[in-house]
Amino acid sequence: TAALKYIFLFLFTLLLAPNVYSQGSFESMQEDVTVEANITVDFYSTVNVNPITVEIYQPSNVEIRVLSPSGLGIPGRQIVILAPGLTVTQPITLTNATGRTNGSVYSATPGTYTVCAKDTTFGYDITIQNCRTLYVVPVPIPNMLPEPQYTKGLSNIVLWSSLGANYTYNVQASEYSDFSSVLSESGYTTNTSHEFTGLEDAKMYFYRVRAQNQYGGTGAWSNIVYSVQDNQPPVIEVLDIGDVGQNDTVNWSSTHVVTMLFRVSDNLQLASTQFFCLNTGDNLVACTDDYSFEGDIFTVN
């Protein structure tokens, strides 16, 4: 009976033993059990990232606070940040009087990243279970403003939208829509406009722009706009000079109307037209208001 009691007690003790990582020694059934354990998981400490959403190359501050089960900060702990895929600046100081220490992380690639930490103070890792998610987004893309189909002269000022004070811009010009060869570029500038000079008459040029944030992160290229340079004046061709007889008339009737037709063509759309006469003093005068312009035909009465 005594032997059965001891066996039953031993089995009952094993069934009630907690499931923990431990080392123990049983010298006899009558002595106390000595347990030595390494606690490798921290359920109480916290990890925070600020800001939680950043652009590429923009650092986010990582604050780790080591806390006791009662919520009090624990000073003097050595912390290592764990952030796969991110470039990490590790804390250089132990936790302060409130249990806090700081590092930072950033990424050159957009994506979603997990930021965790561990306590290495005692020569083995104590993993802090509280982790945070960091969102890394691309640099915004500026928008090229529309270009006219034709640009007068041999230079062109292009414009684009602003993303704010924390960005610089690089705009390019090319003779090819795929920018396989870049003719000229502005270099990074805080301006939202740039003048390209030395362009050729009757040639089409394409333009695009991209932004760079203050941390060196570069965004994708914008939409592409184009314009054709026009450095030639309008071409005027006489189609019909009208009925002027033998061109030796001295006295004209005030009711006599001469209708003249001209073809006026230009790469640039004409904003306005006006008809002038040359008087006997070799001066240009506006001699009639009766004229019209339709298509490229200019009719004067």
PyMOL commands that set and color helices and strands:
alter all, ss='L'
color gray80, all
select helices_A, chain A and resi 2-15
alter helices_A, ss='H'
color red, helices_A
select strands_A, chain A and resi 23-25+34-36+41-42+46-50+53-55+60-65+79-82+87-89+100-106+111-119+126-137+150-152+156-159+167-174+184-185+193-196+204-213+225-230+235-240+260-265+277-278+284-285+291-294+297-300
alter strands_A, ss='S'
color yellow, strands_A
deselect
rebuild
show_as cartoon
